[in-house]
Amino acid sequence: MADVFVSYARSDKALVAPLVAAIEAQGWSVWWDPEISPGQEFDRQISAALKSAAAVVVVWTPTSVESRWVRGEARDAADRGILVPVRFERAELPIDVRAIHTTDLDGWGENAQSPQVQELLRALGAIIRRQSAPQSMNAGTSPVTPSSASAAPRVAICVLPFSNMSGDAEQEYFSDGISEDVITDLNKVSALAVVARNTAFGFKGKQVDIPLIARQLKVSHILEGSVRKAGQRVRISAQLIDGSTGNHVWAERYDRDLNDIFALQDEISEAIVKALRLKLLPEEKKAIEQRGTTNLDAYNLYLMARQHYATGNEGDIRRNEAIVRLCKRAAEIDPDYAQAWALMALGQMLARLVKGGQVDDGLAAAERALQIDGNLAAAHAVKARILSESGRHDEAGREIEVALRLDPESYEVNRAAAYLRFRQQRLQDAIRHFEKAQSLMETDASSANMLITCYTAVGDT
């Protein structure tokens, strides 16, 4: 069956045909109504094509939004996580799919190189690669090699938060930190598609059905584990599980001195890549082994600060002050710890929003982070937010473009971009980034509220 199913109103055929041509020009097969032969069972063929498609493009127009067929196909695709909607003539979207980013194609001029269509094609490519990854693994395809990594579909994995087995709830920050670092490391492997941290952490503390989670998240493998920290010893157990069968692909238990934690994290990440029969490129191995610090005390303080950030809200001044305090101590121990400086900057900025000008705005800390590591997306993002708060939107825009280029899947980067675009009155861009931020952290009520404000402002209510 086809790679892409296009859902639209038949009266919009002339509008849709050039879009189909642009998609087919990428080498993808497209199914749309003109391919239905006379005498075939209409509903059955549509259902089969929709079910087998890797991605679904829904074309919203003032006509198609009234079609129960188009609405139904959109809901089905949204439920499966493969919906890529586009819109013409400012059509009012159905409320049940309104939170999904929609590309406006008014004015695209039937130009496949237009920014709108390029955005659509990137989204389709990501979904098609994600959908084909589990199928390729189940079919027993060859491992990804350096020469084929860019063309081959990526293996998809979810890293569930490791359980804290230390017998001390206050050690939760450490097990969570190990889980987050494994996610970060695996994200550096080009042959892997890794579920976002906030999605994975939605399963924390829950009894899980591995095959069910794998189907829900459309991943081929699940990693779960536990961490036991006692004194200067740490025990980490990890299991890599085939999402389709629930069988173990790889399992290991590590008992080490706590001072070996950085080398241990490298070892775990590389063992997972090997178990998946993937090739770790030299630059990826180097990236995994590049830790922000080699000092255990500084790392421990940073994990505590990160836990405060992940579990609190931005308006909590005590939480923000704790972040700043812990990061300052980490930076005193290791002055070249860029991540600590960047998180300190974020805590200072948030504290200033609550308490006003009597608090450091965080700009110096953000710039210090960037002096150490100019490729740290979080530092560019927080600097952009600080500059934007001061009305320096052009400078902020340059920072956010760099941050988005470095890490387009980052929650913090997308949130910073959304707030900046909102202040610049670039509301469609703001909506796109707020939607992305909320998809990465479903509990983000602030982005949800800002989306309502943006929808109202553009008349999309």
N, C-alpha and C positions, 0 to 999 in steps of 0.2 A: 504493500500500500504506500501512499504518498507520505513524504516527510511533513508537509504542511497542509492542513485543512483550512480553507478560507470560508468563513461564514458571512453571508451578506444577503441583502434583499435583492430579488431578481431584477427589480426595476433600476437598481444601481449598477447593473452589469457593465455599462460603458465606463463608469467611474472606477470600477474594480479591476478591469482588464489590464491597464498599464501597471498596476501594483503587482498583479500576479506575474507579469512579465519580468518585473524587477526582482522578484523572489526567485523565479526560475533561472534567471541569469546567474545566480549564485551556485547553480548546480543542484538545487533541491527540487524534488518533485512536488507538485502542487495538485491537490484535489479540490475542484469546485464544480458547481452544478452543471456546466456545459458538458462534463464528462459522463453524465448519466445517459445511457443508451435507451432508446424507446423500448417499451415493454418490460424493462427491469422493474423490480419492486423498489419503488422510490424510497420509502422509509427505511427499509432494510439496508439498502446500499449506503444511504447517508449514515446510518448508525454504525455500520461496519467501518466506513472510512473515518468517521470521527473517532471511534475507539482505537483504531490502529495508528492514527497520526501522532507524530512526535511533538508537534506544536500546532496550535490553533490560532489563526488570525481572525479576529472578529472586526468587521468594518461597520462602525456605528455611523449612521446617518439619521436625519429626522424620520426617514421611512423605516429603516431597519430596527430602530428602537421600539417600534410598534409591533414587530414580528415576534410571535410567540416562539417560532422556530429558532430565530437568531438568539433570542434571550435564553432559550433552553440550551442551545449549543454553547453559549458563553458560560452559563452556570456549570455545565459539565466540565468544560475546559478549566474553569477557575478551581473547581473541586480537585482536579488532578494536577493543578499547578503548572499548566502548560498554556495558559491564556496570554496572548499578546494582542491587546486591543488597539485599534486606530480609530480616528474620528474625523469626519468631514462636517463642515457647516455648523460647527459648534453644537452638535447634537447633544441633547441632554441624556446623560448616561443613566441606565437603570441603577437603582440605589444599591442592589446587592453586589455590583461589581465596580462601584464608584471609587473604592479605595485602591484599586489596581491602577498603576500608572498607565495612562493612555496617551499615545502619540498623536498630536494634531497634524493632519496632512493638508490642511488648507494652504494653498500657495506652493505646494511642492513642485508644481509645473511638470509633472510626469518625468522628473529628473531623478534617476536612480542614485545620483551622487549627492542629492540634497541632504542636509543634516538630519531632517526628519526620517527619511528613508534609511539612512545609514544607522540611525538609532534603532529603528525597527529591525534591520538585518542583524545588528549585534545581539539584540534580545533573542531573536529567533535562533541564531547560531549557538548561543549559550544553552538554550533549552534543548535543542536538538542534540548537542553533545552530551548534556546531562542525561537525556532519555536513552541514548544509545549506549552509555557506559555499562549499565548492568547487563544489557543484552549481550554485549561483546564478551563480558567476563563469563557469563553462563555458556556461551557458545564455544568457549575455550580458545579464544583468539590469542595470538602471540603477544608477549609482553611488549610494552611501549619501549622503543629504543630512541636514542637521541635524534636520529634522523627522521623518525616518524612522530615525535611527541607533539608537534604542532598540528598534525593532521588527524591523529588517532583520537577517538573518544576517550575522555578521562574516566578513571575509576572514581566512584562517588563513595564517601565515607562520612559517618557521623561519629564524633568522639563524645560519648556520654560523660558527664561529670564524674570524676573518680570519687568513690566513697571515702569518707574520713573514718578510718579504723583506729584512730589514736586513743579513743576513749575520752576525748576532751573536745567539747564543742568549740572551744576557742581556737582549735587547730584547723577549723574548717577552711580558713583563709589559705592554708598551705596546700591542702588537697585541691581546692578550687584553682589555686595558682598553677599547680602542676598540670591540671587539665587544660587550662587556657594556654599554657605554653606549648603543650603537645599540639593543640589546634593551630596555634601560630606557626609552629615548625612545619606541620604537614601542609599548610597553606603555601609554603614556599616550594612545594613540589609541583611542577607544571603538569604532571600526568595525573594529579589528584584533584577532584572537586570535593571540598570540605564544607560540611554544613556549618553555618554561622554559629558562633559561640552562644548567642542568646537563644537561638532555637534549640540547640543541644541542651542548654541548662534548663529549659522548660521541663525536662524529664527528671530533674534532680529530686531525689528522695521518693521517687515513685517506683512501684513494681512495673517492670517493663516486659512487653512481649516483643522480642527482638524482630521476628519476621514482620509483625504488624508495624513496628516503627520504621523498618526498612521500606515497607510499601508506602507508608505515609510520607516519608521524606524522599522517596525515590532514590535510595542509595543501595549500593551493592554490599557494603560491609558496615559493621558496627564495632567500635572499640569501646570496651568498658574496663574498669579497673578499680583499684583501691590503693590508698596511701596510709601507712602507719608510721608516724614520727614519734620517736621516743628518745629523749636526750640527744645524743650525737649520732643516732642511728636512724635510718629510714628504710622502710620496706615498701616497694611498689610492685603490685601485681597487675598485669594487663592481659587482656584476652581479645583477640581479633576474631570476629564472628561473621560467617557468611550470612548475609541478610535473607537469602532465599530459603535456606535450610535450617538455620539456627545452629549449624555445626561450627566447632572451633577450627579456625584456619591456623592460628598461632597463639601460644600462651607462654608467659614467662613470669618468674618472680625474681626480683632483684633485692638483695640485702646489702646495703652499702653504708659507709660512713657518710654523714650528712654533707661533709665537705666535697663529696664526689657528686653532688646533685646535678651539676651542670653537665658533666660528662655522661651521667646516667640518662639525662633527658635526650642528649644526642643519640645515645645508644638505643633508646626506646624508639625514637622516631625513625632511625635508620633500619631497625629490625622490622618495623611495620611496613616500610617501603619494600624491603626484601621479601617479606611474607606475601605481599601483593604481587610479587614478580614484576616489579617496575624498576626502571633504571633511574638512579639518582644522579643527575648531572653534576659535574664538578662544582659549578657555581652554586647549585642548590645545596650541596653538602657544605660548602663554605658558608652560605647564608644561615643554615641551620646551626652551625657551630659558632656563629657570632652572637654571643650573649651581651646584653647591655652592661653586665658587670660580672666579674669573677669573684666578688666578695660576698660571702654567704650572709653576713649581717646586713649589708645594704640590700641584698635581694629579699631577705626576710621582711625588712621594713617596707620595701616597695610592695610586696604582696599584701601586707596589711593595709596599706593605703589604697591599693587597687580594690580590695574587698570592701572598704568603706565606700568607695565610689560606686561599685556595682550594686550594692544593697541599699543605698540611701536615695534621697531626692535632692535636687539641686538647690532647693530653698532652705535646706537644713544647715544653718551656720555652724553648728557644732561638728557636723560631719565634714564640712568643707575645711574647717580649721584643723581637724584631725588629719585630713589628707595632706595639708600643707606641712603640718608638724612632722609627720612620718617621712615625707619626701625630703624635707630639709635635713633630717638626720641621716637618711640614706645618701644624700648628696654630699654631706660632710664626710662620711666614711669613704665614698668613692665620688670625687668631684667630676669624673667623666661618665657618670651614669645618666645618659641622655633621657631614657624613659622616666627616670625619677624627676628630672628637671621639667619635662613636659607635663607630667601629672601634677607637679607642684604648681605650674603655671595655670593649669585648669582649676585647681582648688582655689588659687588666689583670685582668679577672675570671677569665679562663682561667689566667693566670699564678698568680693567688692560689690557685686550686684545686690547683695543683701544688706551690707553695712554702709555702702557708699564710699566716698573718696578717701576715708581714713585707712583703707586697706590697699596694699600693693595690687596693681592691676594685672600682674603676672607677665608683662611683656618681657622684662629682663630674663626671667626664667625660661620663657619660650625661646628667646634668642640664644641663650646659653645652650639649650638642648640642640638647636640647629647648628651651632658652632661645632658641637661634638659629632652630630650625625645629621647631615643635610638631607638625608633620605628618610627621615623619620616622619611619616605622614601625620601622626598624632600631633607632633610639634608644629607643623605647618597649619594644621586645622585649628589648634588653640590660638596660635598667633593671629590667624584670620578672624576668629571670634573677638579677640581683644581689640584688634584694629577696627573692626566693625562697630564695636561698642563705643569707640571714640569718634565715629563718623568718617573714618579713613577707608571708605569703601573700595576705592581703586586699588590701594595697597592690599587690602584684605582679599580682593578678587584674585590678585596674582598668587597669593599664598594658597588660596583654596584650589586654584587650578592645579598647582603642584601637588597638593594633597590628594586630589581626586585621581591624578595620573599615577601616583604611587600606590594608593590603596582605595580603589573605587568601591570596595565591598565593606569598608569600615563604617560602623554606626556613627562614631564621633565625626568622621569626615563628612558624611552626608548630612548630619545634623547641623554642623557648622555652615556647610554650603547652603542649606535651606534657610537658616536665619539670615545669612548675608543676602541671598536673593530676595527674601521677603523685604528687607530694609531698602533694597534697590528697586522695589516695586516690579521685580521680574517674577510675577506670581506663578506662571506656569512652571518655571524652573524651580521655584520654591516648593511647589506641590510635588514635583517629581522627587526631589530630595527628601522632603518630609515623608512621602510614601515609602521611599527606600529605607529611611531610618526606622520607621515604624515596623516595616517588614523584618528588620534585623533585630528589633527589640519590641515585642508585641505589648509589653507592659508600659511603653513610653506614652503616658497620657498627655504629656506636653505636646508632642508631635501630633497626636490625634486632635487636640484642641486647635493647634495652629492650622491643621488641614481644614477644619471646619471654617476657620476664619478666611483661609485662602479660597476655598470653594465658594463661600458667600461673596467674596470680593470680585470674583470673576463671573458671578452669576450662575455657578454650577451648583445649585442647591436642590 
